[in-house]
Amino acid sequence: LKEYDNKAALVEREMKVVKETVFATREEGAAYVLSVNADLNVLASSQGYAQGVVQGSEWNVTVNGREVATIKMIEVRRDISLALITRGTAADIVVGSPLQKK
C-alpha cells in the first residue's frame, strides 16, 4: 500500500507539472485532455472531484470546435480523472482538447 501511495504521489506531482507548463495559457478552471491511451481506449482529464467531476459522468471532447468523442469518467481523483472513450476513437482526440460536461 505504501508503494502504491508513493506512485500515486509521483503521478500527481507529474500531472501538476504538466498542468503548470503545457496548460498555463488555458482558461482557468476548464477541463482538458492530459493524455490519451489508444490501446486501452482511455484518457486522462485535467480535473477531479475537487473541481466537481463525478464518477460515471459523461463529457464531450472537442477538437477545433468540433465534437469528436464522448467519454465516461471511470476513476476520479482529487485533481485528475480517467475516462473511457464511449463514442469516437482515441485517434481523433488531441492532447489539450477541451472537455465539456454533457
ChimeraX commands (.cxc) that place a marker at each C-alpha (Angstrom):
marker #1 position 0.00,0.00,0.00 radius 0.5
marker #1 position 2.87,2.36,0.78 radius 0.5
marker #1 position 4.41,1.71,-2.65 radius 0.5
marker #1 position 1.05,2.48,-4.30 radius 0.5
marker #1 position 0.74,5.72,-2.33 radius 0.5
marker #1 position 4.26,6.74,-3.37 radius 0.5
marker #1 position 3.48,6.05,-7.03 radius 0.5
marker #1 position 0.18,7.94,-6.78 radius 0.5
marker #1 position 2.01,10.92,-5.26 radius 0.5
marker #1 position 4.58,10.82,-8.05 radius 0.5
marker #1 position 1.87,10.78,-10.71 radius 0.5
marker #1 position 0.10,13.67,-9.01 radius 0.5
marker #1 position 3.33,15.73,-8.95 radius 0.5
marker #1 position 3.98,14.96,-12.63 radius 0.5
marker #1 position 0.43,15.98,-13.56 radius 0.5
marker #1 position 0.87,19.25,-11.66 radius 0.5
marker #1 position 3.97,20.00,-13.77 radius 0.5
marker #1 position 2.04,19.22,-16.96 radius 0.5
marker #1 position -0.82,21.47,-15.90 radius 0.5
marker #1 position 1.50,24.35,-15.00 radius 0.5
marker #1 position 3.60,24.18,-18.16 radius 0.5
marker #1 position 1.50,22.77,-21.00 radius 0.5
marker #1 position -1.79,24.29,-19.94 radius 0.5
marker #1 position -0.57,27.59,-18.49 radius 0.5
marker #1 position -2.39,29.53,-21.21 radius 0.5
marker #1 position -5.68,27.63,-20.83 radius 0.5
marker #1 position -8.79,29.13,-19.29 radius 0.5
marker #1 position -8.72,28.82,-15.51 radius 0.5
marker #1 position -10.91,26.01,-14.25 radius 0.5
marker #1 position -11.55,24.43,-17.65 radius 0.5
marker #1 position -11.17,20.67,-18.23 radius 0.5
marker #1 position -8.71,19.39,-20.83 radius 0.5
marker #1 position -7.30,16.11,-22.11 radius 0.5
marker #1 position -3.92,15.45,-20.47 radius 0.5
marker #1 position -3.10,12.11,-22.08 radius 0.5
marker #1 position -4.67,9.52,-24.38 radius 0.5
marker #1 position -4.03,5.75,-24.38 radius 0.5
marker #1 position -5.32,4.26,-27.64 radius 0.5
marker #1 position -4.54,0.67,-26.57 radius 0.5
marker #1 position -6.83,0.94,-23.54 radius 0.5
marker #1 position -9.27,3.40,-25.17 radius 0.5
marker #1 position -8.99,5.79,-22.20 radius 0.5
marker #1 position -7.82,9.33,-21.50 radius 0.5
marker #1 position -6.71,11.39,-18.53 radius 0.5
marker #1 position -8.55,14.62,-17.71 radius 0.5
marker #1 position -7.16,17.73,-16.01 radius 0.5
marker #1 position -9.92,17.80,-13.39 radius 0.5
marker #1 position -11.03,15.64,-10.48 radius 0.5
marker #1 position -13.51,15.65,-7.64 radius 0.5
marker #1 position -12.03,18.87,-6.24 radius 0.5
marker #1 position -13.37,20.57,-9.39 radius 0.5
marker #1 position -16.73,18.79,-9.27 radius 0.5
marker #1 position -16.09,15.80,-11.55 radius 0.5
marker #1 position -18.29,12.84,-10.64 radius 0.5
marker #1 position -17.57,9.19,-11.41 radius 0.5
marker #1 position -19.92,7.99,-14.15 radius 0.5
marker #1 position -20.50,11.46,-15.60 radius 0.5
marker #1 position -20.31,11.87,-19.37 radius 0.5
marker #1 position -18.35,14.56,-21.16 radius 0.5
marker #1 position -17.83,15.65,-24.78 radius 0.5
marker #1 position -14.36,16.08,-26.30 radius 0.5
marker #1 position -13.92,18.80,-28.92 radius 0.5
marker #1 position -11.10,19.38,-31.38 radius 0.5
marker #1 position -11.04,22.69,-33.26 radius 0.5
marker #1 position -14.59,23.42,-32.11 radius 0.5
marker #1 position -15.94,20.09,-33.40 radius 0.5
marker #1 position -17.22,17.36,-31.09 radius 0.5
marker #1 position -15.14,14.23,-31.81 radius 0.5
marker #1 position -15.83,11.92,-28.87 radius 0.5
marker #1 position -17.85,11.22,-25.74 radius 0.5
marker #1 position -16.18,9.93,-22.59 radius 0.5
marker #1 position -17.38,8.46,-19.30 radius 0.5
marker #1 position -15.43,9.14,-16.10 radius 0.5
marker #1 position -14.43,5.81,-14.57 radius 0.5
marker #1 position -11.84,6.87,-11.96 radius 0.5
marker #1 position -11.92,10.25,-10.25 radius 0.5
marker #1 position -9.13,11.50,-8.00 radius 0.5
marker #1 position -8.66,14.87,-6.34 radius 0.5
marker #1 position -7.28,16.78,-9.36 radius 0.5
marker #1 position -7.31,14.26,-12.19 radius 0.5
marker #1 position -9.71,11.75,-13.75 radius 0.5
marker #1 position -9.52,8.71,-16.00 radius 0.5
marker #1 position -12.23,8.30,-18.61 radius 0.5
marker #1 position -13.31,5.57,-21.02 radius 0.5
marker #1 position -13.93,6.70,-24.60 radius 0.5
marker #1 position -17.51,5.60,-25.28 radius 0.5
marker #1 position -18.06,7.27,-28.66 radius 0.5
marker #1 position -15.39,8.18,-31.19 radius 0.5
marker #1 position -11.82,6.94,-31.24 radius 0.5
marker #1 position -8.63,7.75,-29.36 radius 0.5
marker #1 position -7.01,8.63,-32.70 radius 0.5
marker #1 position -9.43,11.57,-33.08 radius 0.5
marker #1 position -8.54,13.06,-29.67 radius 0.5
marker #1 position -5.67,15.53,-29.34 radius 0.5
marker #1 position -3.88,16.17,-26.06 radius 0.5
marker #1 position -5.04,19.58,-24.85 radius 0.5
marker #1 position -8.54,19.22,-26.30 radius 0.5
marker #1 position -11.22,20.83,-24.12 radius 0.5
marker #1 position -13.86,18.76,-22.32 radius 0.5
marker #1 position -17.46,19.83,-21.68 radius 0.5
marker #1 position -19.82,18.07,-19.33 radius 0.5
marker #1 position -22.91,16.66,-21.07 radius 0.5
marker link #1:1,2 radius 0.2
marker link #1:2,3 radius 0.2
marker link #1:3,4 radius 0.2
marker link #1:4,5 radius 0.2
marker link #1:5,6 radius 0.2
marker link #1:6,7 radius 0.2
marker link #1:7,8 radius 0.2
marker link #1:8,9 radius 0.2
marker link #1:9,10 radius 0.2
marker link #1:10,11 radius 0.2
marker link #1:11,12 radius 0.2
marker link #1:12,13 radius 0.2
marker link #1:13,14 radius 0.2
marker link #1:14,15 radius 0.2
marker link #1:15,16 radius 0.2
marker link #1:16,17 radius 0.2
marker link #1:17,18 radius 0.2
marker link #1:18,19 radius 0.2
marker link #1:19,20 radius 0.2
marker link #1:20,21 radius 0.2
marker link #1:21,22 radius 0.2
marker link #1:22,23 radius 0.2
marker link #1:23,24 radius 0.2
marker link #1:24,25 radius 0.2
marker link #1:25,26 radius 0.2
marker link #1:26,27 radius 0.2
marker link #1:27,28 radius 0.2
marker link #1:28,29 radius 0.2
marker link #1:29,30 radius 0.2
marker link #1:30,31 radius 0.2
marker link #1:31,32 radius 0.2
marker link #1:32,33 radius 0.2
marker link #1:33,34 radius 0.2
marker link #1:34,35 radius 0.2
marker link #1:35,36 radius 0.2
marker link #1:36,37 radius 0.2
marker link #1:37,38 radius 0.2
marker link #1:38,39 radius 0.2
marker link #1:39,40 radius 0.2
marker link #1:40,41 radius 0.2
marker link #1:41,42 radius 0.2
marker link #1:42,43 radius 0.2
marker link #1:43,44 radius 0.2
marker link #1:44,45 radius 0.2
marker link #1:45,46 radius 0.2
marker link #1:46,47 radius 0.2
marker link #1:47,48 radius 0.2
marker link #1:48,49 radius 0.2
marker link #1:49,50 radius 0.2
marker link #1:50,51 radius 0.2
marker link #1:51,52 radius 0.2
marker link #1:52,53 radius 0.2
marker link #1:53,54 radius 0.2
marker link #1:54,55 radius 0.2
marker link #1:55,56 radius 0.2
marker link #1:56,57 radius 0.2
marker link #1:57,58 radius 0.2
marker link #1:58,59 radius 0.2
marker link #1:59,60 radius 0.2
marker link #1:60,61 radius 0.2
marker link #1:61,62 radius 0.2
marker link #1:62,63 radius 0.2
marker link #1:63,64 radius 0.2
marker link #1:64,65 radius 0.2
marker link #1:65,66 radius 0.2
marker link #1:66,67 radius 0.2
marker link #1:67,68 radius 0.2
marker link #1:68,69 radius 0.2
marker link #1:69,70 radius 0.2
marker link #1:70,71 radius 0.2
marker link #1:71,72 radius 0.2
marker link #1:72,73 radius 0.2
marker link #1:73,74 radius 0.2
marker link #1:74,75 radius 0.2
marker link #1:75,76 radius 0.2
marker link #1:76,77 radius 0.2
marker link #1:77,78 radius 0.2
marker link #1:78,79 radius 0.2
marker link #1:79,80 radius 0.2
marker link #1:80,81 radius 0.2
marker link #1:81,82 radius 0.2
marker link #1:82,83 radius 0.2
marker link #1:83,84 radius 0.2
marker link #1:84,85 radius 0.2
marker link #1:85,86 radius 0.2
marker link #1:86,87 radius 0.2
marker link #1:87,88 radius 0.2
marker link #1:88,89 radius 0.2
marker link #1:89,90 radius 0.2
marker link #1:90,91 radius 0.2
marker link #1:91,92 radius 0.2
marker link #1:92,93 radius 0.2
marker link #1:93,94 radius 0.2
marker link #1:94,95 radius 0.2
marker link #1:95,96 radius 0.2
marker link #1:96,97 radius 0.2
marker link #1:97,98 radius 0.2
marker link #1:98,99 radius 0.2
marker link #1:99,100 radius 0.2
marker link #1:100,101 radius 0.2
marker link #1:101,102 radius 0.2
view
